[in-house]
Amino acid sequence: MDALVNELMKELNCDTVFTIPVLGGIPVKESVVVTWIIMAVILVLCIALTRNLSVENPGRGQIILETIVSGGHNFFKDTLGEHGAEYIPYLMTVTLYIGIANLIGLLGFKPPTKDMNVTAALAFMSIVLIEVAGIRQKGAKGWVKSFAEPIPIILPINVMEIFIKPLSLCMRLFGNVLGSFVIMELLKLIVPAVLPAVFSCYFDIFDGLIQAYVFVFLTSLFIKEATE
C-alpha cells in the first residue's frame, strides 16, 4: 500500500522540465511540454491530412476524413441547437486534445490531464465560452436578466452556477483520469500477470476517450442552455 501511495504522489507531482530565464525564471512544467508535443502532432496531422484535397476526385483518405469531420459536426449541431453551431470547431479541437492527452500515457508520457492545472484551464476556457455565448445570443442586458429567470428568488443559485460548472468540469475530468490510474496500480499489485494488460485496454484507451466525450458533451449542453 505504501508503494501505491508513493506512486500516486509521484504521478500527482508535476516536475519542472526547464526554466525560462526571464522575470526571475519561469518554470515550464511537464504537462506544458507534453501539451506542446500534442499541439505539434495535431498541427502536423492537419497539414498532412489536408494536402492535395480535391472536390472532383477525392481520395479514400479524404473521404474518411470528411466523414469523421461531418459526423462530429452533425453530432455537436444536434446537441448545441441552431444557435451554437459556430462553437463546433472549438469543441472538436478540445475533444481531439483531451483524447490524445489521455492516450499519450501509452507512449510513456505523463498525460497532461493528470495535472489539475490543465483540467482547471480547460474548464475555465469552456465556462468563458459558455458565458460569452449567452451574452452574444441574449445581449448583455438579457444575459444579466437571465440570472433572475424563471423567478427572481433563484438569482443566487444561478450566479453560483457560474463557479459550480467549471469546478464540476475540472474535477470530473481530473478525478476520472486519476481514478483510472489508481485502479490500474491496484490491479498491478494484486494480479500482476494478466489482468492489468486486459484492463489497460479499458482504463487507458476506452475510458480516456470517454472522458474526452463527457467533457465536451457537458460543455455543449451548457452552451445550449446559455443560448436558449
Secondary structure as GFF3:
##gff-version 3
##sequence-region A 1 228
A	DSSP	alpha_helix	2	12	.	.	.	ID=ss1
A	DSSP	beta_strand	16	20	.	.	.	ID=ss2
A	DSSP	beta_strand	26	29	.	.	.	ID=ss3
A	DSSP	alpha_helix	30	49	.	.	.	ID=ss4
A	DSSP	alpha_helix	60	80	.	.	.	ID=ss5
A	DSSP	three_ten_helix	85	87	.	.	.	ID=ss6
A	DSSP	alpha_helix	88	103	.	.	.	ID=ss7
A	DSSP	three_ten_helix	104	107	.	.	.	ID=ss8
A	DSSP	three_ten_helix	112	114	.	.	.	ID=ss9
A	DSSP	alpha_helix	116	146	.	.	.	ID=ss10
A	DSSP	three_ten_helix	152	154	.	.	.	ID=ss11
A	DSSP	alpha_helix	155	190	.	.	.	ID=ss12
A	DSSP	alpha_helix	195	200	.	.	.	ID=ss13
A	DSSP	pi_helix	201	206	.	.	.	ID=ss14
A	DSSP	alpha_helix	207	227	.	.	.	ID=ss15
###
